[in-house]
Amino acid sequence: MTASKHSALEDIHTKVALSNRVRAAVSSPILIPPANVYLRDGRSATIYAFVRSEDETEIEVCTSSTERQIIPAEHVDNIVRVLANLLNREIEGGQTYPQEHPLTFDEFKNYWFAAFTAVMVLDSPTGSPETFTFEDADDRVLGTFYTKPNYPGICGGICNGGLLVSEKTRGQGVGKILGKQYVEWAPKLGYTGSIFNLVFETNIASQRIWDSLGFEKVGRVKKVAWVKGHEDNGPVDAIIYGMTFKID
């Protein structure tokens, strides 16, 4: 295991003056230790932070507050495949994401793993240490979110994210657990606030998560999306959610 000396966020932010807090965070290694969480049924899971390697060719996982481990490409592919299929099912459902057509494997990987990605994994029943092979990713990957700047340049301190929950574990509180982790980890990446640009008014589950975590409804986009199952009513509105993080 080796600690990387590069932040994947550094290349995403335009090279202009950011706030001192954001600049310090994005120019330092991202080292966020795994978070241990529990589902409603008592099973334990772990949320891991994934980032791009220094040369952008590999994906690393933060194994502690001081180390990152490179994951072999074939093992990364197990995770990407499961998550890509999950997003594509959401896209095909036509009720939560704005994309109209499924993404290819590479398109998803570049979209979801562009900067910082969290993946929630069901802990091994044997309690053995994680090896990050994820050969059983289909059964153990519970959900994910990504975090990246919502705006370029001097406004890059406001982040945006996307969240996915496996159908197999819905009803276990996974969405709220991931949302809470997003709020906790985003400030550690140097962000001062977050915006979710398009939460369809028909997506009650997402609204409940962001409402419960203290996000504010800061705007509304009128008649923006033809959501499947609601076509008879015409295009639906989207709510814009925002939060200013509490930073010590």
BASEVO-941775 format. One record per residue (C-alpha): residue number from 1; x, y, z. Coordinates in steps of 0.5 Angstrom, whole numbers, plus 500, padded with zeros to 3 digits. Example, Ala and Ser with C-alpha at 12.3 -4.5 7.8 and 13.67 -1.06 7.14 Angstrom:
BEGIN
<pt n="1" u="525" v="491" w="516"/>
<pt n="2" u="527" v="498" w="514"/>
//
This chain:
BEGIN
<pt n="1" u="500" v="500" w="500"/>
<pt n="2" u="502" v="507" w="498"/>
<pt n="3" u="500" v="514" w="500"/>
<pt n="4" u="498" v="518" w="494"/>
<pt n="5" u="501" v="525" w="493"/>
<pt n="6" u="496" v="528" w="489"/>
<pt n="7" u="489" v="530" w="489"/>
<pt n="8" u="484" v="528" w="483"/>
<pt n="9" u="480" v="534" w="485"/>
<pt n="10" u="486" v="539" w="483"/>
<pt n="11" u="486" v="538" w="476"/>
<pt n="12" u="478" v="539" w="476"/>
<pt n="13" u="478" v="546" w="479"/>
<pt n="14" u="480" v="551" w="474"/>
<pt n="15" u="487" v="554" w="476"/>
<pt n="16" u="485" v="560" w="479"/>
<pt n="17" u="484" v="563" w="486"/>
<pt n="18" u="480" v="559" w="490"/>
<pt n="19" u="478" v="560" w="497"/>
<pt n="20" u="484" v="558" w="502"/>
<pt n="21" u="480" v="553" w="505"/>
<pt n="22" u="479" v="550" w="498"/>
<pt n="23" u="485" v="551" w="495"/>
<pt n="24" u="489" v="547" w="501"/>
<pt n="25" u="484" v="541" w="501"/>
<pt n="26" u="484" v="540" w="493"/>
<pt n="27" u="492" v="541" w="493"/>
<pt n="28" u="493" v="536" w="498"/>
<pt n="29" u="492" v="528" w="498"/>
<pt n="30" u="485" v="525" w="499"/>
<pt n="31" u="486" v="521" w="505"/>
<pt n="32" u="479" v="519" w="508"/>
<pt n="33" u="478" v="513" w="512"/>
<pt n="34" u="473" v="508" w="511"/>
<pt n="35" u="466" v="509" w="515"/>
<pt n="36" u="463" v="503" w="518"/>
<pt n="37" u="455" v="504" w="518"/>
<pt n="38" u="449" v="499" w="519"/>
<pt n="39" u="443" v="497" w="515"/>
<pt n="40" u="436" v="497" w="519"/>
<pt n="41" u="436" v="490" w="519"/>
<pt n="42" u="443" v="490" w="523"/>
<pt n="43" u="448" v="488" w="518"/>
<pt n="44" u="454" v="492" w="518"/>
<pt n="45" u="457" v="495" w="511"/>
<pt n="46" u="463" v="500" w="510"/>
<pt n="47" u="463" v="506" w="505"/>
<pt n="48" u="470" v="507" w="502"/>
<pt n="49" u="473" v="513" w="498"/>
<pt n="50" u="475" v="512" w="491"/>
<pt n="51" u="480" v="517" w="488"/>
<pt n="52" u="484" v="517" w="481"/>
<pt n="53" u="491" v="516" w="482"/>
<pt n="54" u="496" v="521" w="480"/>
<pt n="55" u="497" v="519" w="473"/>
<pt n="56" u="489" v="518" w="472"/>
<pt n="57" u="490" v="511" w="469"/>
<pt n="58" u="488" v="508" w="476"/>
<pt n="59" u="483" v="508" w="481"/>
<pt n="60" u="485" v="508" w="489"/>
<pt n="61" u="481" v="506" w="495"/>
<pt n="62" u="483" v="510" w="501"/>
<pt n="63" u="484" v="505" w="506"/>
<pt n="64" u="486" v="509" w="512"/>
<pt n="65" u="487" v="516" w="514"/>
<pt n="66" u="494" v="516" w="512"/>
<pt n="67" u="494" v="511" w="506"/>
<pt n="68" u="491" v="509" w="499"/>
<pt n="69" u="491" v="503" w="496"/>
<pt n="70" u="491" v="502" w="488"/>
<pt n="71" u="486" v="497" w="486"/>
<pt n="72" u="488" v="492" w="480"/>
<pt n="73" u="484" v="494" w="474"/>
<pt n="74" u="480" v="488" w="473"/>
<pt n="75" u="477" v="489" w="480"/>
<pt n="76" u="475" v="496" w="479"/>
<pt n="77" u="472" v="493" w="473"/>
<pt n="78" u="467" v="489" w="478"/>
<pt n="79" u="465" v="495" w="481"/>
<pt n="80" u="464" v="499" w="475"/>
<pt n="81" u="460" v="494" w="472"/>
<pt n="82" u="455" v="493" w="478"/>
<pt n="83" u="454" v="501" w="478"/>
<pt n="84" u="454" v="502" w="471"/>
<pt n="85" u="448" v="497" w="471"/>
<pt n="86" u="445" v="500" w="477"/>
<pt n="87" u="445" v="507" w="473"/>
<pt n="88" u="442" v="504" w="467"/>
<pt n="89" u="436" v="501" w="470"/>
<pt n="90" u="435" v="508" w="473"/>
<pt n="91" u="436" v="511" w="466"/>
<pt n="92" u="431" v="506" w="463"/>
<pt n="93" u="426" v="507" w="469"/>
<pt n="94" u="426" v="514" w="467"/>
<pt n="95" u="424" v="517" w="474"/>
<pt n="96" u="430" v="520" w="477"/>
<pt n="97" u="436" v="521" w="472"/>
<pt n="98" u="436" v="526" w="466"/>
<pt n="99" u="440" v="522" w="461"/>
<pt n="100" u="435" v="519" w="456"/>
<pt n="101" u="440" v="513" w="454"/>
<pt n="102" u="444" v="508" w="458"/>
<pt n="103" u="451" v="509" w="458"/>
<pt n="104" u="457" v="505" w="456"/>
<pt n="105" u="462" v="502" w="461"/>
<pt n="106" u="467" v="507" w="459"/>
<pt n="107" u="462" v="513" w="459"/>
<pt n="108" u="460" v="511" w="466"/>
<pt n="109" u="467" v="510" w="469"/>
<pt n="110" u="469" v="517" w="466"/>
<pt n="111" u="462" v="520" w="469"/>
<pt n="112" u="462" v="517" w="476"/>
<pt n="113" u="469" v="516" w="477"/>
<pt n="114" u="471" v="523" w="475"/>
<pt n="115" u="474" v="525" w="481"/>
<pt n="116" u="471" v="523" w="488"/>
<pt n="117" u="467" v="517" w="489"/>
<pt n="118" u="464" v="513" w="495"/>
<pt n="119" u="462" v="506" w="494"/>
<pt n="120" u="458" v="502" w="500"/>
<pt n="121" u="460" v="495" w="501"/>
<pt n="122" u="456" v="490" w="505"/>
<pt n="123" u="461" v="487" w="510"/>
<pt n="124" u="464" v="480" w="509"/>
<pt n="125" u="460" v="475" w="513"/>
<pt n="126" u="466" v="472" w="516"/>
<pt n="127" u="469" v="479" w="518"/>
<pt n="128" u="475" v="478" w="514"/>
<pt n="129" u="479" v="484" w="512"/>
<pt n="130" u="477" v="487" w="505"/>
<pt n="131" u="481" v="485" w="499"/>
<pt n="132" u="478" v="489" w="494"/>
<pt n="133" u="477" v="484" w="489"/>
<pt n="134" u="470" v="485" w="489"/>
<pt n="135" u="469" v="478" w="485"/>
<pt n="136" u="462" v="478" w="489"/>
<pt n="137" u="460" v="485" w="487"/>
<pt n="138" u="453" v="484" w="485"/>
<pt n="139" u="451" v="481" w="492"/>
<pt n="140" u="455" v="486" w="496"/>
<pt n="141" u="455" v="493" w="493"/>
<pt n="142" u="449" v="497" w="496"/>
<pt n="143" u="450" v="504" w="493"/>
<pt n="144" u="454" v="509" w="491"/>
<pt n="145" u="455" v="517" w="490"/>
<pt n="146" u="460" v="521" w="487"/>
<pt n="147" u="462" v="529" w="489"/>
<pt n="148" u="465" v="534" w="484"/>
<pt n="149" u="465" v="541" w="483"/>
<pt n="150" u="458" v="544" w="481"/>
<pt n="151" u="461" v="550" w="478"/>
<pt n="152" u="468" v="552" w="475"/>
<pt n="153" u="473" v="556" w="477"/>
<pt n="154" u="472" v="561" w="483"/>
<pt n="155" u="466" v="558" w="484"/>
<pt n="156" u="469" v="551" w="485"/>
<pt n="157" u="467" v="551" w="492"/>
<pt n="158" u="460" v="549" w="491"/>
<pt n="159" u="460" v="541" w="490"/>
<pt n="160" u="454" v="537" w="486"/>
<pt n="161" u="453" v="529" w="487"/>
<pt n="162" u="449" v="523" w="484"/>
<pt n="163" u="447" v="518" w="489"/>
<pt n="164" u="445" v="511" w="487"/>
<pt n="165" u="442" v="505" w="491"/>
<pt n="166" u="442" v="498" w="489"/>
<pt n="167" u="434" v="495" w="489"/>
<pt n="168" u="436" v="489" w="493"/>
<pt n="169" u="437" v="494" w="499"/>
<pt n="170" u="432" v="499" w="498"/>
<pt n="171" u="428" v="500" w="505"/>
<pt n="172" u="434" v="499" w="509"/>
<pt n="173" u="436" v="506" w="510"/>
<pt n="174" u="442" v="506" w="505"/>
<pt n="175" u="440" v="512" w="501"/>
<pt n="176" u="440" v="516" w="507"/>
<pt n="177" u="446" v="513" w="510"/>
<pt n="178" u="450" v="515" w="503"/>
<pt n="179" u="447" v="522" w="504"/>
<pt n="180" u="449" v="523" w="511"/>
<pt n="181" u="456" v="521" w="509"/>
<pt n="182" u="456" v="526" w="503"/>
<pt n="183" u="455" v="531" w="507"/>
<pt n="184" u="460" v="529" w="512"/>
<pt n="185" u="465" v="528" w="507"/>
<pt n="186" u="464" v="534" w="502"/>
<pt n="187" u="467" v="539" w="507"/>
<pt n="188" u="473" v="535" w="508"/>
<pt n="189" u="474" v="535" w="500"/>
<pt n="190" u="474" v="543" w="501"/>
<pt n="191" u="467" v="544" w="499"/>
<pt n="192" u="463" v="550" w="503"/>
<pt n="193" u="457" v="548" w="500"/>
<pt n="194" u="453" v="543" w="495"/>
<pt n="195" u="447" v="544" w="490"/>
<pt n="196" u="443" v="539" w="487"/>
<pt n="197" u="440" v="542" w="481"/>
<pt n="198" u="435" v="537" w="478"/>
<pt n="199" u="431" v="533" w="484"/>
<pt n="200" u="424" v="532" w="480"/>
<pt n="201" u="418" v="533" w="484"/>
<pt n="202" u="416" v="526" w="483"/>
<pt n="203" u="422" v="523" w="486"/>
<pt n="204" u="419" v="523" w="493"/>
<pt n="205" u="424" v="519" w="496"/>
<pt n="206" u="430" v="523" w="494"/>
<pt n="207" u="426" v="529" w="497"/>
<pt n="208" u="425" v="526" w="504"/>
<pt n="209" u="433" v="524" w="504"/>
<pt n="210" u="435" v="532" w="503"/>
<pt n="211" u="429" v="535" w="507"/>
<pt n="212" u="431" v="530" w="513"/>
<pt n="213" u="439" v="532" w="512"/>
<pt n="214" u="437" v="539" w="512"/>
<pt n="215" u="438" v="541" w="505"/>
<pt n="216" u="434" v="547" w="503"/>
<pt n="217" u="429" v="548" w="497"/>
<pt n="218" u="433" v="554" w="494"/>
<pt n="219" u="429" v="554" w="487"/>
<pt n="220" u="425" v="551" w="482"/>
<pt n="221" u="426" v="549" w="475"/>
<pt n="222" u="419" v="549" w="471"/>
<pt n="223" u="416" v="544" w="467"/>
<pt n="224" u="423" v="541" w="465"/>
<pt n="225" u="423" v="533" w="465"/>
<pt n="226" u="418" v="528" w="461"/>
<pt n="227" u="418" v="523" w="467"/>
<pt n="228" u="416" v="516" w="465"/>
<pt n="229" u="409" v="515" w="469"/>
<pt n="230" u="407" v="522" w="469"/>
<pt n="231" u="407" v="524" w="461"/>
<pt n="232" u="399" v="525" w="462"/>
<pt n="233" u="401" v="531" w="466"/>
<pt n="234" u="406" v="534" w="462"/>
<pt n="235" u="413" v="535" w="464"/>
<pt n="236" u="414" v="536" w="471"/>
<pt n="237" u="418" v="541" w="475"/>
<pt n="238" u="425" v="540" w="479"/>
<pt n="239" u="427" v="542" w="485"/>
<pt n="240" u="434" v="545" w="487"/>
<pt n="241" u="436" v="543" w="493"/>
<pt n="242" u="442" v="547" w="497"/>
<pt n="243" u="446" v="547" w="503"/>
<pt n="244" u="452" v="551" w="506"/>
<pt n="245" u="456" v="546" w="510"/>
<pt n="246" u="458" v="547" w="517"/>
<pt n="247" u="466" v="548" w="517"/>
<pt n="248" u="470" v="548" w="524"/>
//
